[in-house]
Amino acid sequence: MSESFTVVAEARADEGKGASRRLRRLEGKMPAVIYGGDQPAQSLTLIRKDFEHMLENEACFSSILEVNVGGESQNAIIKDIQRHPAKGFPMHADFLRVRMDQAIKVNVPLHFVNEEQCAGVKLGGGMIQKQATDIEVQCLPKDLPEYLEVDMLAVELGQIVHLSDIALPDGVTSTALELGEDHDLAIASVIAPRGTKEADDDVAETEGDEVGGDGDADAPAADDAGDGGED
């Protein structure tokens, strides 16, 4: 992990939807909660502009954060972010405590490199189609990568890049691949230009082999249970 992030928070006793609205509208703050581990859930208050500034850095979603509450620091990851449906700003954040000696499951972003130099694009006249923008991995917190690279340089027209083609750092495993070869799903492919028969065949093939998922794209998924959400 190359990035270090600190979230400064205050303990919050005034809970409920009315209190949360007052925080957002009058004080420029936002509610949050931290839970998990061997401690009870704790309601928090964050300064929204500071939290938004941190979210501008993609690395925060796949990093161990230092959540500082009243001078006491706790290691955590972002579990979920609730955003305004129209304006997109964060309205509530869930943090999940982590122990540095216990493995966690987190969704890590994929960075596609050498797209313009891709053989299927440069020589074959094709276009890159991405079936996933992140994958779930399992590792100890100290081994959590900021992102994973998908090298498109040698990918030819009609070729599909699978989960097993991604080079994972030592200590990091793909949760999907741990389930067996049937879960070695498509990450990206190079298809023929739209409107051609080859393009129709490529789309049909990758649609049956693509990575599915749900949930908030902003936040990593984690294996530990806990009840977050808005107060």
GUSE-861850 format. One record per residue: residue in three letters; x, y, z of N, C-alpha, C, O in turn. Coordinates in steps of 0.001 Angstrom, whole numbers, plus 500000, padded with zeros to 6 digits. Atoms other than C-alpha are relative to their C-alpha. Example, Ala and Ser with C-alpha at 12.3 -4.5 7.8 and 13.67 -1.06 7.14 Angstrom:
<atoms>
<atom ALA,<500890,498810,500000>,<512300,495500,507800>,<500900,501200,500000>,<501936,501181,500665>>,
<atom SER,<499180,498810,499940>,<513670,498940,507140>,<499230,501090,500730>,<499739,502198,500899>>,
</atoms>
This chain:
<atoms>
<atom MET,<500839,498809,500000>,<500000,500000,500000>,<500877,501244,500000>,<501724,501405,500878>>,
<atom SER,<499163,498820,500101>,<501522,503290,498940>,<499331,501245,500563>,<500000,502248,500811>>,
<atom GLU,<500737,498837,499535>,<498819,505647,500169>,<499646,499844,501472>,<499475,498732,501972>>,
<atom SER,<500421,499989,498608>,<497936,506643,503722>,<498873,501009,500143>,<499010,502165,499742>>,
<atom PHE,<501169,499126,499867>,<494534,508089,504567>,<499537,500033,501453>,<499461,499002,502121>>,
<atom THR,<500522,499819,498650>,<493245,509496,507838>,<498640,500678,499923>,<498481,501700,499255>>,
<atom VAL,<501338,499418,499904>,<489578,510185,508539>,<499825,500518,501423>,<499844,499739,502376>>,
<atom VAL,<500217,499399,498685>,<489017,512607,511421>,<498499,500067,500250>,<497761,500677,499476>>,
<atom ALA,<501426,500087,499717>,<485647,511963,513028>,<499720,500358,501453>,<500620,500365,502294>>,
<atom GLU,<500463,499761,498637>,<483649,512853,516119>,<498935,498971,500342>,<498153,498570,499480>>,
<atom ALA,<501075,500886,499560>,<481478,510512,518158>,<498692,500775,499961>,<498653,501964,500278>>,
<atom ARG,<501298,499324,500159>,<477806,511282,517570>,<498967,499311,500891>,<498765,498099,500815>>,
<atom ALA,<501048,500523,499122>,<475083,510866,520176>,<498615,500349,499480>,<497654,499624,499736>>,
<atom ASP,<501284,499528,500520>,<472305,512801,518401>,<499692,499266,498699>,<500168,499658,497634>>,
<atom GLU,<500274,500838,501153>,<470925,510161,516034>,<498586,500235,499473>,<497808,500996,500048>>,
<atom GLY,<501313,499851,500610>,<467887,509873,513786>,<500079,500793,498716>,<501051,501510,498478>>,
<atom LYS,<500010,499342,501300>,<466921,511194,510363>,<500015,501515,500125>,<500675,502197,499342>>,
<atom GLY,<500025,498551,499819>,<466191,514688,511644>,<501365,500550,500348>,<501778,501582,499819>>,
<atom ALA,<498655,499573,499604>,<469603,514980,513279>,<500954,499918,498823>,<501803,500793,498652>>,
<atom SER,<499133,500145,501167>,<471296,513708,510118>,<499763,501129,499000>,<500713,501656,498422>>,
<atom ARG,<500301,498901,500925>,<469507,516307,507989>,<500581,501312,500499>,<501083,502117,499715>>,
<atom ARG,<499441,498760,499443>,<470575,519071,510359>,<501513,500047,499804>,<502070,501103,499504>>,
<atom LEU,<498555,500050,500215>,<474190,517938,510116>,<500349,500448,498588>,<501248,501266,498391>>,
<atom ARG,<499680,499730,501397>,<474144,518114,506329>,<499674,501442,499611>,<500455,502094,498919>>,
<atom ARG,<500480,498707,500474>,<472198,521336,505909>,<500603,501181,500749>,<500867,502224,500150>>,
<atom LEU,<499602,498847,499188>,<473416,523518,508757>,<501476,500001,500376>,<502048,501066,500611>>,
<atom GLU,<498645,500065,499461>,<476868,522295,509733>,<501048,499549,498987>,<502234,499519,499313>>,
<atom GLY,<499038,500470,500987>,<478474,521024,506518>,<500634,498679,500381>,<501757,498377,499976>>,
<atom LYS,<499477,501288,499560>,<478904,517625,508123>,<499125,498877,499454>,<498123,499133,498785>>,
<atom MET,<500762,501160,500442>,<477641,514118,507416>,<500119,498884,501023>,<501147,498763,501688>>,
<atom PRO,<499942,501111,499056>,<476781,511076,509517>,<500770,498817,499421>,<500891,498667,498205>>,
<atom ALA,<499284,501208,500385>,<478778,507857,509444>,<499897,499004,501139>,<499408,499330,502221>>,
<atom VAL,<499976,501019,498961>,<479164,504625,511371>,<501231,499126,499777>,<501629,498879,498638>>,
<atom ILE,<498905,500962,500069>,<482080,502331,512162>,<499602,498796,500831>,<499084,498940,501938>>,
<atom TYR,<500439,501210,499317>,<481488,498713,513136>,<500930,498850,499635>,<501846,499004,498828>>,
<atom GLY,<499190,501178,500273>,<482975,495229,513109>,<501050,499761,501071>,<501199,500546,502007>>,
<atom GLY,<499002,500351,498998>,<485735,493553,515029>,<499330,499564,501287>,<498229,499013,501268>>,
<atom ASP,<500554,500406,498707>,<485172,492956,518721>,<499449,501193,500772>,<499310,501144,501994>>,
<atom GLN,<500546,498803,499368>,<483761,496429,519393>,<498605,500280,499463>,<498281,499885,498343>>,
<atom PRO,<501345,499674,500480>,<480188,497715,519167>,<500044,501080,498921>,<501026,501812,498800>>,
<atom ALA,<500114,498948,501009>,<479057,499934,516310>,<499986,501367,500676>,<499440,501529,501768>>,
<atom GLN,<499922,498647,499448>,<479730,503633,516872>,<499579,501005,498937>,<500105,500992,497824>>,
<atom SER,<500449,498954,500917>,<477921,506548,515228>,<501001,501142,500001>,<501510,501539,501049>>,
<atom LEU,<498982,498969,500159>,<480216,509251,513865>,<499455,501199,499232>,<498398,501139,498605>>,
<atom THR,<500243,498818,500816>,<480179,512709,512352>,<501287,500355,499268>,<502356,500403,499875>>,
<atom LEU,<498850,499612,500817>,<482515,513703,509489>,<499769,501379,499407>,<498625,501792,499221>>,
<atom ILE,<500100,498768,500781>,<483264,517031,507816>,<499907,499595,498536>,<500831,498988,497994>>,
<atom ARG,<500273,500546,501328>,<481777,516418,504384>,<501037,500401,498959>,<501453,499564,498158>>,
<atom LYS,<499055,499554,501037>,<484183,518516,502299>,<501330,499274,500124>,<501978,498996,499114>>,
<atom ASP,<498754,500750,499807>,<487179,516727,503847>,<499854,498567,499493>,<500766,498020,498873>>,
<atom PHE,<500244,501368,500458>,<485633,513329,503153>,<499897,499954,498474>,<500425,499039,497841>>,
<atom GLU,<500104,499933,501461>,<484751,514329,499584>,<501371,500146,499361>,<501648,499535,498329>>,
<atom HIS,<498640,499810,500527>,<488334,515468,499027>,<500762,498672,500011>,<501482,498366,499060>>,
<atom MET,<499330,501289,499943>,<489615,512074,500148>,<499475,499058,498920>,<500246,498301,498330>>,
<atom LEU,<500606,500891,500992>,<487182,510283,497814>,<500472,500293,498583>,<500323,499452,497697>>,
<atom GLU,<499477,499673,501322>,<488743,512082,494852>,<501196,499118,499628>,<501534,498971,498454>>,
<atom ASN,<498867,500900,500218>,<491697,509725,495275>,<499480,498568,500000>,<499072,498057,501043>>,
<atom GLU,<500530,501354,500150>,<490660,506296,493975>,<500603,499027,501001>,<499951,498066,501409>>,
<atom ALA,<499289,500940,499135>,<493205,504627,496231>,<499335,499830,501365>,<499549,498818,502032>>,
<atom CYS,<500603,500101,498663>,<491139,505326,499352>,<499018,498832,500092>,<498771,498315,501182>>,
<atom PHE,<500979,501082,499981>,<488620,502659,498330>,<500643,498629,500188>,<499958,497673,500551>>,
<atom SER,<499298,501280,499822>,<491243,499901,498458>,<501197,500186,500923>,<502254,499587,500722>>,
<atom SER,<498936,499745,499023>,<493321,501176,501367>,<499460,499814,501413>,<498261,499942,501660>>,
<atom ILE,<500357,500037,498590>,<493330,500651,505104>,<500043,501428,500519>,<501093,502070,500500>>,
<atom LEU,<500091,498633,499506>,<492151,503939,506576>,<500280,500040,501501>,<500058,499070,502226>>,
<atom GLU,<499870,499748,498561>,<493048,505369,509946>,<498848,500917,500398>,<498859,502110,500092>>,
<atom VAL,<501161,499219,499565>,<489747,506504,511461>,<500272,500487,501416>,<500337,499694,502355>>,
<atom ASN,<499638,499392,498725>,<490537,508896,514292>,<498751,500572,500654>,<498158,501523,500144>>,
<atom VAL,<501193,499552,499272>,<487700,509341,516795>,<500430,500473,501382>,<500781,499664,502241>>,
<atom GLY,<499632,499448,498698>,<488470,511668,519687>,<501409,499651,500418>,<501670,499439,501602>>,
<atom GLY,<498611,500292,499686>,<492191,510963,519456>,<500337,498517,499991>,<501508,498156,500115>>,
<atom GLU,<499767,501439,500056>,<491761,507171,519247>,<499887,499523,498560>,<498885,499788,497896>>,
<atom SER,<499966,500436,501396>,<492700,505556,515922>,<499544,498553,499870>,<499860,497705,500704>>,
<atom GLN,<500473,501344,500313>,<491022,502505,514413>,<500268,499731,498526>,<500025,500595,497683>>,
<atom ASN,<499802,500390,501390>,<491985,500660,511232>,<498682,499542,499411>,<497951,498767,500028>>,
<atom ALA,<501282,500333,500617>,<489081,500353,508825>,<500092,500153,498488>,<501022,500766,497964>>,
<atom ILE,<500161,499772,501433>,<488027,500163,505191>,<498635,500629,499760>,<497744,500538,500604>>,
<atom ILE,<501312,499485,500385>,<485192,501941,503418>,<499145,498818,499579>,<499484,498112,498629>>,
<atom LYS,<500904,501103,500318>,<482337,499439,503372>,<498884,500454,499061>,<498485,499712,498163>>,
<atom ASP,<501113,499535,500824>,<479605,501575,501816>,<499915,501521,500085>,<500263,502125,501100>>,
<atom ILE,<500261,498560,500034>,<478792,505135,500784>,<498621,500217,499404>,<498331,499732,498310>>,
<atom GLN,<501299,499619,500534>,<475272,506450,500358>,<500120,501406,499433>,<500579,502325,500112>>,
<atom ARG,<499874,498712,500673>,<475100,509302,497866>,<498642,500598,499686>,<497640,499890,499587>>,
<atom HIS,<501222,499305,500407>,<472504,511915,496988>,<499613,499488,498615>,<500462,499449,497725>>,
<atom PRO,<500389,500615,501274>,<470466,510394,494120>,<500139,500914,498785>,<500318,500430,497667>>,
<atom ALA,<499915,499073,501132>,<470612,513543,491979>,<501360,500700,499923>,<501940,500821,498844>>,
<atom LYS,<498775,499200,499992>,<473697,515501,493053>,<501264,499177,500209>,<502361,499640,499897>>,
<atom GLY,<498859,500900,499916>,<475965,512580,493862>,<500929,500190,501185>,<501880,499423,501337>>,
<atom PHE,<499080,499814,498876>,<477574,513955,497019>,<499710,498946,501080>,<498588,498449,501175>>,
<atom PRO,<500197,501022,498963>,<478099,511538,499952>,<499079,500488,501102>,<499193,501623,501566>>,
<atom MET,<500947,499665,498940>,<475313,511492,502530>,<500236,499183,501267>,<499867,499607,502362>>,
<atom HIS,<499744,500871,498850>,<476415,508639,504798>,<501109,499031,499629>,<501177,498568,498490>>,
<atom ALA,<498892,500926,500254>,<479497,506437,505123>,<500018,498910,501060>,<499773,499154,502242>>,
<atom ASP,<499805,501137,499102>,<480010,502997,506620>,<501472,499608,499965>,<502047,499444,498889>>,
<atom PHE,<498628,500476,499883>,<483461,501978,507863>,<499998,498660,500726>,<499299,498482,501723>>,
<atom LEU,<499886,501318,499388>,<484360,498388,508693>,<501375,499852,500622>,<502391,499968,499936>>,
<atom ARG,<498720,500191,499311>,<487046,497792,511308>,<500708,498759,499471>,<500068,497767,499122>>,
<atom VAL,<499213,501151,500425>,<489859,495465,510299>,<501114,499755,501012>,<501587,500666,501692>>,
<atom ARG,<498839,500377,499206>,<492531,493574,512176>,<501132,499684,499051>,<500933,499010,498040>>,
<atom MET,<498877,500143,500917>,<495965,493594,510628>,<500472,498550,499868>,<501236,498228,498959>>,
<atom ASP,<499593,501403,500068>,<496395,489872,511327>,<498900,499093,499444>,<499023,497869,499482>>,
<atom GLN,<501101,500781,500556>,<493122,488787,509701>,<499758,500394,498548>,<499737,501578,498211>>,
<atom ALA,<500241,499734,501418>,<492456,488433,505965>,<498651,500686,499795>,<497692,500441,500527>>,
<atom ILE,<501227,499296,500343>,<489832,490680,504412>,<499720,499819,498511>,<500619,499502,497732>>,
<atom LYS,<500397,500025,501404>,<487905,490678,501138>,<499626,501411,499576>,<498783,502060,500196>>,
<atom VAL,<500193,498621,500449>,<487978,493932,499198>,<499963,500028,498472>,<500692,499287,497813>>,
<atom ASN,<499999,499789,501441>,<487092,495024,495676>,<501095,500996,499633>,<501123,502119,500135>>,
<atom VAL,<498852,499179,500392>,<490238,496414,494033>,<499814,500457,498553>,<499456,499648,497697>>,
<atom PRO,<500179,499500,501366>,<490110,498659,490929>,<500965,499363,499013>,<502081,498989,499373>>,
<atom LEU,<499154,500459,501094>,<491480,497444,487597>,<500459,501195,499190>,<499652,502047,498816>>,
<atom HIS,<499441,498962,500866>,<493795,499744,485649>,<500438,499336,498695>,<501344,498503,498684>>,
<atom PHE,<499663,500570,501305>,<493924,498884,481955>,<501119,500832,499380>,<500994,502048,499238>>,
<atom VAL,<498840,499303,500558>,<497296,499746,480410>,<500248,499528,498569>,<499826,498445,498162>>,
<atom ASN,<499642,500281,501407>,<498601,499847,476826>,<498774,499801,499109>,<498794,498985,498188>>,
<atom GLU,<501212,500133,500809>,<495111,500258,475404>,<500223,500498,498563>,<499770,499865,497609>>,
<atom GLU,<499781,499455,501339>,<496244,502424,472476>,<500971,499147,499195>,<500898,499111,497967>>,
<atom GLN,<499023,500850,500688>,<499106,500033,471674>,<499512,498559,499857>,<500231,497716,499321>>,
<atom CYS,<500556,501349,500041>,<496864,496953,471957>,<500042,499450,498570>,<499638,500129,497626>>,
<atom ALA,<499855,500594,501333>,<497543,494575,469041>,<498675,499915,499263>,<498610,500184,498063>>,
<atom GLY,<501300,500132,500642>,<493863,493986,468371>,<499401,501315,499565>,<498554,501358,498673>>,
<atom VAL,<500484,498663,500364>,<493221,497716,468206>,<500877,500600,498911>,<500384,501069,497885>>,
<atom LYS,<499062,499338,500911>,<496351,498957,466447>,<500145,499249,498676>,<500214,499864,497612>>,
<atom LEU,<499789,500788,501217>,<496751,496104,463978>,<498702,499407,499450>,<498559,499242,498239>>,
<atom GLY,<501228,500649,500442>,<493290,494546,463866>,<498820,500927,499814>,<497771,500511,499321>>,
<atom GLY,<501087,499046,500163>,<491187,497704,463914>,<498828,499779,500932>,<497730,500275,500678>>,
<atom GLY,<501080,500289,499066>,<489154,496456,466858>,<499851,501052,501081>,<500510,502091,501057>>,
<atom MET,<500219,499096,498863>,<487897,498120,470035>,<499946,499167,501271>,<499489,498024,501272>>,
<atom ILE,<499955,500699,498719>,<488369,497193,473675>,<498647,500098,500682>,<498073,501180,500800>>,
<atom GLN,<501243,500048,499241>,<485277,496111,475558>,<500324,499465,501390>,<500905,498388,501523>>,
<atom LYS,<499679,500388,498626>,<485546,495943,479364>,<498775,499411,500676>,<497695,500003,500664>>,
<atom GLN,<501081,500651,499276>,<483419,493536,481350>,<500072,500234,501519>,<499117,499923,502230>>,
<atom ALA,<499853,499747,498575>,<484735,494554,484787>,<500925,501188,500217>,<501842,501416,499429>>,
<atom THR,<499132,498882,499636>,<486292,497606,486420>,<500699,499747,501344>,<501587,500504,501736>>,
<atom ASP,<499321,500389,498770>,<487265,495898,489695>,<499748,498520,500236>,<498842,497936,499640>>,
<atom ILE,<500209,501394,499624>,<487597,492422,491169>,<500168,499872,501507>,<500855,500677,502137>>,
<atom GLU,<499879,500245,498563>,<487259,491038,494680>,<501207,499126,500275>,<501393,498083,499648>>,
<atom VAL,<498830,500775,499595>,<490455,489830,496307>,<499958,499758,501500>,<499229,500421,502237>>,
<atom GLN,<499858,500281,498572>,<491353,488342,499666>,<501477,500038,500352>,<502317,499483,499643>>,
<atom CYS,<498605,499888,499559>,<494524,489158,501568>,<500040,500593,501396>,<499028,501064,501916>>,
<atom LEU,<499792,499260,498757>,<495951,490463,504804>,<500016,501488,499681>,<500415,501876,498584>>,
<atom PRO,<500014,498554,500261>,<495526,494236,505163>,<501327,500552,499496>,<501342,501455,498659>>,
<atom LYS,<498695,499475,500416>,<499271,494783,504739>,<500299,499704,498532>,<501129,500377,497920>>,
<atom ASP,<499748,500393,501384>,<499146,493086,501317>,<498992,500590,499015>,<499077,500326,497816>>,
<atom LEU,<501070,499483,500850>,<496127,494977,499966>,<500564,500928,498919>,<501162,501955,499240>>,
<atom PRO,<499478,499138,501066>,<497025,496409,496528>,<499090,501193,499753>,<497875,501107,499932>>,
<atom GLU,<500766,498793,500321>,<495939,499907,495552>,<499167,499780,498739>,<498035,500253,498641>>,
<atom TYR,<500702,500357,501234>,<494971,498612,492104>,<500714,498825,499359>,<501809,498450,499778>>,
<atom LEU,<499399,501092,500754>,<495662,495765,489688>,<500054,500386,498534>,<499097,500948,498001>>,
<atom GLU,<499838,499639,501406>,<496985,496215,486165>,<499539,498871,499079>,<499776,497691,499341>>,
<atom VAL,<500373,500928,501066>,<495484,494555,483091>,<500712,500493,498746>,<500343,501524,498184>>,
<atom ASP,<499188,499587,501145>,<498018,494731,480257>,<499323,499544,498706>,<499173,498347,498461>>,
<atom MET,<500714,500311,501246>,<496223,494933,476895>,<500926,499942,498788>,<500451,499754,497668>>,
<atom LEU,<499059,499847,501104>,<499400,495185,474775>,<499915,498856,498983>,<499822,499105,497781>>,
<atom ALA,<499927,501148,500913>,<499420,491662,473309>,<498642,499377,499695>,<498576,498337,499040>>,
<atom VAL,<501337,500572,500211>,<495655,491079,473251>,<499575,500252,498556>,<499567,501393,498093>>,
<atom GLU,<500330,499908,501415>,<494550,490357,469689>,<498494,500079,499778>,<497704,499856,500695>>,
<atom LEU,<501401,499896,500375>,<491265,490861,467867>,<499283,498673,500271>,<499732,497615,499829>>,
<atom GLY,<500760,501192,499678>,<488681,488410,469184>,<500445,499296,501267>,<499808,498333,501692>>,
<atom GLN,<499469,500651,498797>,<490740,487519,472266>,<499323,500545,501253>,<498972,501723,501320>>,
<atom ILE,<500619,499631,498731>,<489267,487566,475774>,<501024,499915,501125>,<501767,498938,501217>>,
<atom VAL,<499145,499994,498816>,<491187,488500,478933>,<499166,499508,501175>,<498092,500043,501450>>,
<atom HIS,<500728,500586,498877>,<490127,486397,481926>,<500638,500380,501342>,<501735,500937,501391>>,
<atom LEU,<499482,499751,498658>,<490574,486712,485686>,<501385,499388,500189>,<502271,500007,500778>>,
<atom SER,<498729,500704,499815>,<493407,484183,485557>,<501158,500661,499273>,<502315,500324,499525>>,
<atom ASP,<498947,499295,500727>,<495331,486486,483204>,<500559,501181,500794>,<501575,501758,500406>>,
<atom ILE,<499546,498865,499188>,<495698,489163,485908>,<501082,499529,500969>,<500884,498562,501704>>,
<atom ALA,<498902,500332,499083>,<499003,489035,487792>,<499685,500565,501382>,<499556,501778,501551>>,
<atom LEU,<500311,499582,498638>,<498256,489137,491511>,<501277,500041,500841>,<502140,499176,500691>>,
<atom PRO,<498819,499938,499122>,<500844,490231,494112>,<500031,498809,500958>,<499022,498135,501165>>,
<atom ASP,<499857,501060,499002>,<502168,487741,496635>,<499037,500241,501156>,<498897,501365,501639>>,
<atom GLY,<500911,499896,498866>,<499641,487031,499358>,<498589,500420,499638>,<497726,500515,500510>>,
<atom VAL,<501316,499537,500452>,<496669,488167,497256>,<499380,498927,499117>,<500033,498423,498203>>,
<atom THR,<500700,500988,500810>,<494090,485750,495827>,<498679,500567,499501>,<498090,501451,500125>>,
<atom SER,<501310,499636,500543>,<491008,486163,493661>,<498947,499124,500659>,<499053,497898,500624>>,
<atom THR,<501044,500793,499348>,<487896,485107,495574>,<499208,499193,498988>,<498739,498100,499308>>,
<atom ALA,<500738,500728,501034>,<486206,484083,492315>,<500776,498757,499573>,<500203,497672,499475>>,
<atom LEU,<499199,501133,500453>,<489081,481858,491182>,<500119,498915,501073>,<500314,497741,500760>>,
<atom GLU,<499966,500988,498921>,<489113,480190,494599>,<498813,499047,499921>,<498848,497961,500499>>,
<atom LEU,<501198,500831,500135>,<485674,478812,493670>,<500113,498981,498875>,<499258,498104,498751>>,
<atom GLY,<499792,500971,501070>,<487043,476923,490650>,<500111,500621,498630>,<499876,501817,498453>>,
<atom GLU,<499770,499523,501358>,<487747,477191,486941>,<498757,500596,499358>,<498864,501464,498492>>,
<atom ASP,<501234,499476,500564>,<484095,477858,486146>,<499809,501484,500307>,<498986,502147,499677>>,
<atom HIS,<500124,498594,499610>,<484534,481269,487806>,<501124,500860,499434>,<501319,502001,499854>>,
<atom ASP,<498953,499230,500678>,<487444,482339,485603>,<499327,500835,498901>,<499367,500489,497720>>,
<atom LEU,<500886,499237,500876>,<485276,485027,484046>,<500737,501062,499191>,<501901,501369,499449>>,
<atom ALA,<499416,499010,500906>,<485897,487625,481355>,<500188,501333,500689>,<499321,501787,501435>>,
<atom ILE,<499696,498665,499499>,<487533,490923,482291>,<499896,501019,498861>,<499359,502112,499041>>,
<atom ALA,<500018,499098,501154>,<487928,492473,478834>,<500192,499169,498735>,<500596,498007,498790>>,
<atom SER,<499797,500658,501287>,<488027,491601,475152>,<500244,501068,498948>,<499970,502248,499167>>,
<atom VAL,<499830,499099,501138>,<488956,493145,471823>,<499051,499507,498907>,<499206,498401,498389>>,
<atom ILE,<501024,500400,500961>,<486009,493080,469430>,<500139,500796,498710>,<500751,501864,498682>>,
<atom ALA,<499996,499312,501287>,<485571,494023,465783>,<499111,501230,500071>,<498230,501299,500927>>,
<atom PRO,<500831,498794,500006>,<484063,497436,464964>,<498517,499651,499933>,<498132,498669,499298>>,
<atom ARG,<501434,500253,499943>,<480326,497631,465605>,<499396,499982,498597>,<499828,500711,497703>>,
<atom GLY,<500675,500076,501283>,<478041,496688,462755>,<500519,498885,499119>,<499938,498602,498072>>,
<atom THR,<499462,501116,500782>,<480197,493810,461506>,<499560,498693,500634>,<499185,498658,501806>>,
<atom LYS,<500393,501310,499490>,<479410,490125,461878>,<500923,499567,501130>,<500483,498950,502100>>,
<atom GLU,<499044,500377,498957>,<482572,489643,463919>,<499651,500660,501320>,<499766,500042,502378>>,
<atom ALA,<500369,499282,498776>,<481425,492283,466403>,<498809,499344,500666>,<498798,499185,501887>>,
<atom ASP,<501173,500661,499436>,<478045,490576,466851>,<500381,498686,500661>,<499863,498359,501729>>,
<atom ASP,<499556,501263,499425>,<479778,487234,467459>,<500771,500212,501291>,<500598,499461,502250>>,
<atom ASP,<499214,499702,498801>,<482208,488790,469979>,<499108,500394,501161>,<499308,499927,502282>>,
<atom VAL,<500902,499545,498943>,<479427,490496,471943>,<499228,498825,500570>,<499074,498718,501786>>,
<atom ALA,<500756,501166,499544>,<477409,487266,472102>,<500856,499105,500887>,<500375,498553,501876>>,
<atom GLU,<499104,500865,499223>,<480446,485367,473399>,<500327,500591,501352>,<500281,499892,502364>>,
<atom THR,<499595,499391,498728>,<481515,487868,476052>,<498823,500199,500934>,<499009,500184,502150>>,
<atom GLU,<501163,499833,499133>,<477969,488420,477334>,<499726,498742,500810>,<499178,498810,501911>>,
<atom GLY,<500189,501243,499266>,<477886,484781,478335>,<501136,499683,500932>,<501115,498661,501618>>,
<atom ASP,<498788,500304,499228>,<481245,485038,480075>,<500455,501169,500849>,<501578,501165,501354>>,
<atom GLU,<499527,498791,499338>,<481311,488431,481755>,<499847,499922,501499>,<499106,499096,502032>>,
<atom VAL,<500046,499939,498548>,<481841,489308,485381>,<498768,500763,500410>,<498524,501861,499909>>,
<atom GLY,<501172,499296,499496>,<478652,490216,487201>,<500304,500573,501352>,<501333,500258,501950>>,
<atom GLY,<499804,499428,498673>,<478259,492208,490376>,<498909,500969,500312>,<498155,501384,499432>>,
<atom ASP,<500950,498987,499603>,<476130,494554,492346>,<500567,500762,501160>,<501672,500489,501630>>,
<atom GLY,<499544,499204,498870>,<476386,497072,495091>,<500558,501314,499554>,<500597,501610,498360>>,
<atom ASP,<499473,498678,500270>,<477911,500513,495337>,<501351,499880,499345>,<502250,499228,499877>>,
<atom ALA,<498730,500102,500720>,<480685,500913,492808>,<501096,500751,500712>,<502276,500492,500479>>,
<atom ASP,<498998,499210,499303>,<482418,503379,495080>,<500711,499217,501074>,<501866,499494,501395>>,
<atom ALA,<499480,500575,498784>,<482962,501044,497925>,<500417,498564,499821>,<499831,497844,499013>>,
<atom PRO,<499579,501378,500079>,<484839,497780,498435>,<499053,499089,500748>,<498408,499512,501708>>,
<atom ALA,<500795,500977,499275>,<483007,494642,499478>,<500896,499335,501023>,<502086,499143,500775>>,
<atom ALA,<499203,500638,498952>,<484148,492989,502689>,<499247,498803,500542>,<498022,498724,500446>>,
<atom ASP,<500614,501236,499566>,<483537,489617,504241>,<499425,500088,501388>,<498587,499265,501754>>,
<atom ASP,<500467,499923,498627>,<482926,490779,507809>,<498577,500524,500020>,<498207,501381,499217>>,
<atom ALA,<501390,499582,499926>,<479334,491209,508812>,<499873,501222,500883>,<500705,501468,501756>>,
<atom GLY,<500275,498835,499164>,<477874,494359,510289>,<498845,500742,499439>,<498583,500663,498238>>,
<atom ASP,<501155,499241,500449>,<474860,496579,510101>,<500351,501463,499971>,<500445,502104,501018>>,
<atom GLY,<499753,498572,500140>,<475654,500012,508733>,<498751,500648,499505>,<497646,500151,499718>>,
<atom GLY,<501130,499325,500606>,<473455,502473,506955>,<499712,501292,500675>,<500369,501673,501644>>,
<atom GLU,<500313,498670,499508>,<471865,505769,507606>,<499153,499938,501226>,<498292,499069,501368>>,
<atom ASP,<500810,499888,498794>,<470462,506767,510946>,<498762,500798,499705>,<497938,501011,500594>>,
</atoms>
